[in-house]
Amino acid sequence: MPKGTGKVVAQNKKANHDYAIEETYETGIVLQGTEIKAIRAGRVNLKDSFARVQQGEVFLHNMHISPYEQGNRYNHEPLRTRKLLLHKKEISKLIGLTKEEGYALVPLKVYLKNGFAKVLIGLGKGKRKYDKREDLKKKEAKREVERAFRERQKDY
């Protein structure tokens, strides 16, 4: 199965708007007790979440996993920091790349693959305001071309 494929549970739609994603990495995630059940139920939010390399390991911050309804006292803390699982070689590469100015590790989506929860993180360079406007103009122009093409197809 190629990376990034599986049953998508949550997606960070603002990531492609705010960052120019250059590279993506498929990572495993260390979870506690009821967290996997909450993820399977789709109770995940990636808004405002980010990844950071600390002491040779990659951690995911601010990812919100809602408490599981049937979890009672065994429930987890929703916003706790979670460890991401990567190979040493990938981590050392990320350490070098994130030290450069303007680069950040952004979680793009959470999905289930072969029964395991995976997080697709992207190495992104922050976009400036004018870059975002330019992308919106390109998207709108593409939409207009598609619309005109469809109208033309209807005429025939």
Protein Blocks (a to p, Z undefined) as FASTA:
>chain_A
ZZhiacdfbdcfklmmmpccfbdcddddddefjlmmmmmnopacfehiacddeehiacde
hiacdddfklmmmpccfkbccdddddfklmmmmmmmmmpghiacddfbdcdeehiacddd
dddddddfklmmmmmmmmmmmmmmmmmmmmmmmmZZ
